[in-house]
Each structure stands twice: as C-alpha cells, then as structure tokens.
Amino acid sequence: MGSQEYSSSTPSAGHPSLGMYLGGSDPHEIRQQVVAVGTPLPTASLPIGAQQGPVMLTAKNLQCMRSILSLAHCHGSILGTAWHLVLTTLQHLVWILGLKPSTGGSLKAGRTTETPNAVITTAVMADLPVLSAMLSRLFESSHYVPLADTLSHVLHSTQYLDDVALHHLIDALCKLSTESMDLAYNNREPSLFAVAKLLETGLVNLARVEVLWRPLTNHLLEVCQHPHVRMREWGAEAVTYLVKVALSYRYEPPLKERKKLQVMLLSPLQELSSIPHPDIRQKQIDCTQQVLHSNGESLSHGWPQILDIIGAISEAQGESLIRSAFQCLQLVVADFLPIMPCTCLQLCADTAAKFGSQNQELNVSLTAVGLLWNIADYLYQNQHKIREGLEVTSNDTNLPAFDELWMVLFSRLGDLCVDSRSAVRKSAGQTLFSTIGAHSSLLQQMTWQSVLWQVLFPLLDRVRNLSGSASSDKISDMGGNILIHHSRNTAQKQWAETQVLTLSGVARVFHSKRNALQKLGDFPRAWALLFEFIEGAARSKNNEVSLSGLKSFQEILNSNENIAEKSDFSQSALWSTAWKVWYNIGIDSTKPPPDHLVEEASAKNDLSIFYIPSQPFLTALVQIFPLLFNHIKPR
C-alpha cells in the first residue's frame, strides 16, 4: 500500500506534536512509518466533537504497545492500580485498529463496513491476530489454553496473578467499563474493550471462581441495564456466556455436589429478570434453555433459581418471550421432574400456573393447564419417593407435606377456574375435578376438610359472584378468527357454562368421595352449604344453570343411600335440609308471575319477559321427589 494513500493524514495544524512522538519531524519520514489510520476513542475529558481528526499509528507505536503488553505479562502482579493506565492505553489501540469483541471476549478485526474511517496496511492486518492473542494472553492469569500455531511466537506469561492482583485487574476493567458507560449515556459510541476482557478474565479463572465471580458479574449486570443497545447487548452476552461455561467447568468436588456454588453461578442469570429490556430477557431465556439441555442433569440444587427465571413473566412481555420461557418449562416438566428435589415441585406447579394465567398467548395458557395435570400424574406415580423426600421439610399448615403439595395444585387449578377467558376456565375446571377424582385417594382424612373449605366452596362462591356480574352484551369475536356459537355469545352465557361445570364437579366429588367426607366433623355444615349453592343454581333464570342445579341434586341423592341406613338425629337433619331446598325450588319455579308483569307482557305482546321453566327442568324436579321422599318418610 503506497504512502500516497495517507496524504490526507500528514501532519498539519491539527497534529502539531506528531513529529515529537515519532522521533523526527520530516513529513516524508513520518509517512513512511505510518502503518494504520483510525478514528480516536472518545473520552469524557474532551467535549463532543473535539476529536474528529484521524489518528495515525506508526510501526514504532505498535512496537511500544508490544512492550506494554510484555510488561503487563511479566509484572502484572505488581501493577496494582496502574492496571487502569495500561488498560486505557490498550483500549485506545484496540479502538484505532478497529478490533471488535467476539465470542468468549477475544478481539478480532472488524469488517470494513464497521470501521469505514480506518486504513490499515497489509503488514498490520497480518499482525492483528497476534496482537489480539497477546491481549487475550494478558488476561489468562491462572490458566492457559494453548492457542493456534500462529501464536507460538507470543511471549507466554511466566508469573500468574495472585488473588489480590487479580482483584486489581478486575477493578481496573470495571472502572474502564464505567467510563465507557458514562460516554454511552451521551449517545456516543462506547468501547466494549473492558466488557470483553472482563468476560475473558472470568473464563480463564474459573478454577478460582469464588474469588472473582461476584465483583465481576455485579458490574456486568450494571452494564446489562444500560440504555445503549450495543452496550447492554454485550453485557448480557458476557453474563450468559460466562454462566454457561462456568456451569460446564469441571470442578473438584463436582458441581453437582456443591449447593452454594450452583446458587452463586446461577445468581447473575436470575438477576437479569429484574431488567425490563426485552432483549436482555430474551438472552436470559435462551441461556436458560441451553443450560437445561447441557447441564440440567447436574443442577441438583439450582432448580429454585431456574424456575424463578422461567416464571418471571409479565403482561408487558411479548408473545415471543412468553413462548420461549414456556418451552423451558415444558422441558423441565418433561425431563427433569425425577431429578428435581421434591421441595421444588410446589414451585414448579406455581410456575405452570403463572403461564396459565398470562393473557398474551391463549395456547400457552391451555397447555400450561395440561402441565399441571402432568405434574399431578407425576405426584401420583412417585408418591412414595416424594413422601420420603418431603419428610424432612416443614410447612405452615397442620397438613402432611405431601398433602400440602396436592393442596397447592388444587388451589392453582381453582384460581384458573375463574380466569377471564372461558376456554381456560373450562380446561382448568375439567382438569381440577379429574385430578380430584383420579388422585385424591392419596389424601389423608384431615386434608379433605381443606379441600372443601379452601378450594371447592370458595370456588363455587367466586363463580357464582362472577356469573352474577357478567355482562350480557354480545361478543362480536374472540380474536384469532374464532367463531362463537349463539349459546356462548355473551360473557354471561360463558360464565353460565362455568357455573354448570363447577357445580356438577363439586357434586360429583360429594358423590364419589362420600365415605371420606362423611367422617368429617363439620360434614353437616358442608352438606347444608352445598345445597344452598344447588338451590341458588336451580332458582336461576338461566335454563342451563337451573337444570344443572337439579341434576346435581339428583346425583347427590343417588349416591347417599348409605346415609339412609342411619337413623340418628344428625342424619335426619341432613335430609331435612335437602327436603327444604327441594320444596323452595318447587314453590319458586311454579309461582305465577306478578300481575304488573302480566299486564306489561300483554301490552307489549311479548312473553319473553317471563321466566318459564323448561320441560326438562320440571321433569327433573318431579323425579327428585320419590328419591327424596324415601329418606324423609319416617318423619
């Protein structure tokens, strides 16, 4: 490359002292020695726009840089706070030569499109990999991985840094990075040199990870919060790459046996959840998925953090992020429940319920309900192992730990039974009552009281209240080109379906689990309350709900023949309650309408203002009588 290409960069009034730095003042001599021309690195000491002219590097400048590198290699342990000066100088060199951070924190020559103002001779281009390797070797303070053959001539460090010197190096890099962050706040292009070298320093010092992990990752987490996109992207790249490599490192004793180390290594990844930028969250989820695939088997103690990361969803996040996070949860439930500590199963159920309740992606919500069923099935099939694993734990209730786990599952499904979306309510309701029907035989007697009073009756009450306040306005569409049948084209009609599903489900529980429920001390109170809900449903002005109330009445009568065998006062009181409910329903449904409504209907010639019980309703009402009469005729 001829020297005429640098004519625009010859000394001028803008560069009065260049000759002094090069050791001569002859312009021809200067041009012959110039080997690179680039843009200067912005600094906080100079105002914006003060450094616009190009910077020229000569062979002599590069030789000085090599000397500085060699000095740092040999005497890094005694540099102390002088590391900042050395690193600042190297940062300027990297900026002028256009070296960019790449995977693992090493520096490589950027594309010409990224550094359009840089002009580098062929000789220097050939030397850039060596300079980059020397920079990388500078940060290999305690461990050396052989480099490529082209680096064989690089001077290898013979003295490793001790822990104190390593902290000096990290402090200097953090200070340098903070200066770059301050510049980036003013929309000036930041240098990523310090961030890249922090990553590289961490990677080559994993053998003493406890010494550097917290100060290094704490600063990188600050970088991840920066408003400058490029700056925070590399901060997240550094954190996630470092976590992945650290979890794969061969420690002694192995990582699988070291709880504190697992928690420490995953903490930076977990703390990314508090950063609101979607690009950071995406990096975090991508990293979590890779960790699960590559290191899931060894995460014996890190599952609370992994599940916390996956479950850190919010309505502000887009559909893509929620789907990515949910894929991680699906992977956990499908592959890792057997190796997960039993104490984490509750958190796993809670996380699945979070995805069920999010409103961004309906398919994710419905699939999350399916995951809750899968978790329930796992609890049932591995009951002995889980009971043993939970024996050493304590909880805030008087229930056995295994039963408390089931209560969490029932409660989360119960919450989803009152979701704002009818499809989710229907799926959750079917899953809840199927789970109780299939697996509740594992529950202790005392737990049934909690099932009744903490799950089933509160659910009936919430559904009744929400049904009563639902809108009767027509819903034009459900989104996603979903067609709506006329029987479900209002929120009121959709909630009526939920009310039917819930009441029939609870009645089915009383039918199938009557032996366990009758042993409860407050069974008469539960019986009376259930019939109160049945009466309210049967007296509803919605034909679907009212008929469901009577069908639930019939199911309970058909399932309680054994109650009739007992003739004590308490059993008599139970049937007396049922008789009063049936009587009230019959009187209410056959009562003629008020005169003013009759007159209004006649004037408008419109009978729709009357509620007229359907024929199936009246038939069911009459069919209940002989079943009920058999229980009360002795009185």
Protein Blocks (a to p, Z undefined) as FASTA:
>chain_A
ZZklmmmmgccfklmmlmmmnopabfklmmmmpmbdcdddddfkbcehkambccdddfkl
mmmmmmmmmmmmmmmmmnmmmmmmmmmmmmmmmmmnopacdehhiacdddfklmmmbccd
fklmmmmmmmmmmmmmmmmmkbccdddfklmmpccdfbdcdfklmmmmmmmmmmmmmmmm
mmmmnopacdfklmmmmmmmmmmmmmmmmlmmmmmmmmmmmmmmpmblklmmmmmmmmmm
mmmmmmmpccdddfklmmklmmmmmmmmmmmmmpmbfklmmmmmmmmmmmmmmmmmmmmm
lmmmmmmmmmmccfkbcfklmmmmmmmmmmmmmmmmmmpcfklmmmmmmmmmmmmmpckb
mmlmmmmmmmmmmmmmmmmmmmmmmmmmmmmpccfbfbdfklmmmmmmmmmmmmmmmcfb
fklmmmmmmmmmmmmmmmmmmpcfklmmmmmmmmmmmmmmmmmmmmmmpcfbdcfbggjh
iacdfklmcfklmmmmmmmmmmmmmmmmmmmmmmmmmmpmklmmmmmmmmmmmmmmmmpc
bfklmmmmmmmmmmmmmmmmmmmmpccfklmmmmmmmmmmmmmmmmmmmpccdfklmmmm
mmnopaklpccddfklmmmmmmmmmmmmmmmmmZZ
